[in-house]
């Protein structure tokens, strides 16, 4: 599952470059926050000024798109990254809607008769 990373900085990374992303889950919003980004092909490191506190996760991905918006107070960068391996935050994102999907599937199965009901016993035949 591709990830869209948005930075309030100008971070230009070429298409196809491998990046290492260090992030932490924000306790208030339960969303991942990128703390550091390393372009593994050039060695350039980008990091936030504040020091991370608590558990952080790292994952590696390949850049699919990079859009840098320049000028004014709205300068930012959008990176579309394809994760190359499993990461703990990536797993949390992937499982975010799993409970709702499981509940919806169970409701649909119940609506159609479900598979958790015992089979109907046929009456005994005497002839």
C-alpha positions as a Markdown table, in Angstrom:
| # | Residue | x | y | z |
|---|---|---|---|---|
| 1 | Unk | 0.0 | 0.0 | 0.0 |
| 2 | Unk | 1.5 | 3.3 | -1.1 |
| 3 | Unk | 2.0 | 6.0 | 1.5 |
| 4 | Unk | 1.6 | 9.7 | 1.0 |
| 5 | Unk | 4.1 | 11.7 | 3.1 |
| 6 | Unk | 3.6 | 15.5 | 3.4 |
| 7 | Unk | 6.3 | 17.7 | 4.8 |
| 8 | Unk | 6.2 | 21.4 | 5.6 |
| 9 | Unk | 9.6 | 21.8 | 4.0 |
| 10 | Unk | 11.2 | 21.6 | 0.6 |
| 11 | Unk | 12.4 | 18.0 | 0.3 |
| 12 | Unk | 13.4 | 17.1 | -3.3 |
| 13 | Unk | 13.9 | 13.3 | -3.8 |
| 14 | Unk | 14.1 | 11.8 | -7.2 |
| 15 | Unk | 11.7 | 9.2 | -8.5 |
| 16 | Unk | 13.0 | 5.7 | -7.8 |
| 17 | Unk | 15.2 | 6.6 | -4.9 |
| 18 | Unk | 15.1 | 4.4 | -1.8 |
| 19 | Unk | 14.3 | 6.2 | 1.4 |
| 20 | Unk | 14.3 | 5.3 | 5.1 |
| 21 | Unk | 11.4 | 6.8 | 7.0 |
| 22 | Unk | 11.5 | 7.2 | 10.8 |
| 23 | Unk | 8.1 | 7.9 | 12.3 |
| 24 | Unk | 6.2 | 7.9 | 15.5 |
| 25 | Unk | 2.5 | 7.7 | 16.2 |
| 26 | Unk | 1.0 | 10.9 | 17.6 |
| 27 | Unk | -0.8 | 10.0 | 20.8 |
| 28 | Unk | -3.5 | 12.7 | 20.3 |
| 29 | Unk | -4.4 | 11.9 | 16.7 |
| 30 | Unk | -3.2 | 8.3 | 16.5 |
| 31 | Unk | -1.6 | 9.2 | 13.1 |
| 32 | Unk | 2.0 | 8.6 | 12.2 |
| 33 | Unk | 4.3 | 11.6 | 12.2 |
| 34 | Unk | 7.5 | 11.5 | 10.2 |
| 35 | Unk | 10.5 | 12.4 | 12.3 |
| 36 | Unk | 13.3 | 11.8 | 9.8 |
| 37 | Unk | 13.8 | 10.9 | 6.2 |
| 38 | Unk | 17.1 | 9.6 | 4.7 |
| 39 | Unk | 17.6 | 9.3 | 0.9 |
| 40 | Unk | 19.6 | 6.1 | 0.8 |
| 41 | Unk | 20.8 | 6.7 | -2.7 |
| 42 | Unk | 22.4 | 10.1 | -2.1 |
| 43 | Unk | 22.9 | 9.9 | 1.7 |
| 44 | Unk | 21.0 | 13.2 | 2.3 |
| 45 | Unk | 19.2 | 13.3 | 5.7 |
| 46 | Unk | 16.2 | 15.3 | 6.6 |
| 47 | Unk | 15.0 | 15.4 | 10.2 |
| 48 | Unk | 12.7 | 17.4 | 12.5 |
| 49 | Unk | 14.2 | 19.9 | 14.9 |
| 50 | Unk | 12.6 | 18.3 | 18.0 |
| 51 | Unk | 14.0 | 15.1 | 19.5 |
| 52 | Unk | 11.7 | 12.1 | 19.4 |
| 53 | Unk | 10.3 | 10.8 | 22.6 |
| 54 | Unk | 8.8 | 7.3 | 23.0 |
| 55 | Unk | 8.7 | 4.4 | 20.5 |
| 56 | Unk | 9.7 | 5.1 | 16.9 |
| 57 | Unk | 9.5 | 2.9 | 13.9 |
| 58 | Unk | 11.6 | 2.7 | 10.7 |
| 59 | Unk | 10.7 | 1.4 | 7.3 |
| 60 | Unk | 12.2 | 1.6 | 3.8 |
| 61 | Unk | 10.4 | 2.5 | 0.6 |
| 62 | Unk | 10.9 | 3.6 | -3.0 |
| 63 | Unk | 9.8 | 7.1 | -4.1 |
| 64 | Unk | 7.0 | 7.0 | -6.7 |
| 65 | Unk | 6.3 | 10.7 | -6.9 |
| 66 | Unk | 7.7 | 13.9 | -5.5 |
| 67 | Unk | 5.9 | 17.2 | -5.7 |
| 68 | Unk | 7.6 | 20.3 | -4.2 |
| 69 | Unk | 5.3 | 23.4 | -3.7 |
| 70 | Unk | 7.5 | 26.5 | -3.4 |
| 71 | Unk | 6.9 | 30.0 | -2.2 |
| 72 | Unk | 4.9 | 31.6 | 0.5 |
| 73 | Unk | 3.8 | 30.2 | 3.8 |
| 74 | Unk | 2.3 | 27.1 | 2.1 |
| 75 | Unk | 5.6 | 25.7 | 0.9 |
| 76 | Unk | 5.5 | 21.9 | 1.3 |
| 77 | Unk | 6.5 | 18.6 | -0.2 |
| 78 | Unk | 4.4 | 15.6 | -1.0 |
| 79 | Unk | 6.1 | 12.2 | -1.5 |
| 80 | Unk | 4.3 | 9.1 | -2.6 |
| 81 | Unk | 6.3 | 6.2 | -1.3 |
| 82 | Unk | 5.9 | 2.5 | -1.9 |
| 83 | Unk | 7.0 | 0.6 | 1.2 |
| 84 | Unk | 9.5 | -2.2 | 0.4 |
| 85 | Unk | 9.1 | -4.2 | 3.6 |
| 86 | Unk | 6.8 | -4.4 | 6.5 |
| 87 | Unk | 7.0 | -1.6 | 9.1 |
| 88 | Unk | 5.2 | -1.4 | 12.4 |
| 89 | Unk | 3.5 | 1.9 | 11.6 |
| 90 | Unk | 2.7 | 0.6 | 8.1 |
| 91 | Unk | 1.1 | -2.5 | 9.7 |
| 92 | Unk | -1.0 | -0.3 | 12.0 |
| 93 | Unk | -2.2 | 1.7 | 9.0 |
| 94 | Unk | -3.0 | -1.4 | 7.1 |
| 95 | Unk | -5.0 | -2.8 | 10.0 |
| 96 | Unk | -6.8 | 0.4 | 10.9 |
| 97 | Unk | -10.1 | -0.6 | 9.3 |
| 98 | Unk | -9.7 | -4.4 | 9.8 |
| 99 | Unk | -12.1 | -4.5 | 12.7 |
| 100 | Unk | -14.8 | -2.6 | 10.8 |
| 101 | Unk | -14.3 | -4.9 | 7.8 |
| 102 | Unk | -14.6 | -8.0 | 9.9 |
| 103 | Unk | -17.8 | -6.7 | 11.5 |
| 104 | Unk | -19.2 | -5.8 | 8.1 |
| 105 | Unk | -18.4 | -9.3 | 6.8 |
| 106 | Unk | -20.0 | -10.9 | 9.8 |
| 107 | Unk | -23.2 | -8.8 | 9.4 |
| 108 | Unk | -23.4 | -9.8 | 5.7 |
| 109 | Unk | -22.9 | -13.5 | 6.6 |
| 110 | Unk | -25.6 | -13.2 | 9.2 |
| 111 | Unk | -27.9 | -11.6 | 6.7 |
| 112 | Unk | -27.4 | -14.4 | 4.2 |
| 113 | Unk | -27.7 | -17.2 | 6.7 |
| 114 | Unk | -24.2 | -17.3 | 8.0 |
| 115 | Unk | -21.9 | -20.3 | 8.2 |
| 116 | Unk | -21.9 | -20.5 | 12.0 |
| 117 | Unk | -25.3 | -22.0 | 12.3 |
| 118 | Unk | -25.6 | -25.8 | 12.9 |
| 119 | Unk | -26.9 | -27.8 | 9.9 |
| 120 | Unk | -30.5 | -28.6 | 9.8 |
| 121 | Unk | -31.0 | -32.3 | 10.8 |
| 122 | Unk | -33.0 | -34.3 | 8.4 |
| 123 | Unk | -35.8 | -36.4 | 9.8 |
| 124 | Unk | -35.2 | -40.2 | 10.1 |
| 125 | Unk | -36.6 | -42.2 | 7.3 |
| 126 | Unk | -38.4 | -45.5 | 8.2 |
| 127 | Unk | -38.9 | -47.1 | 4.7 |
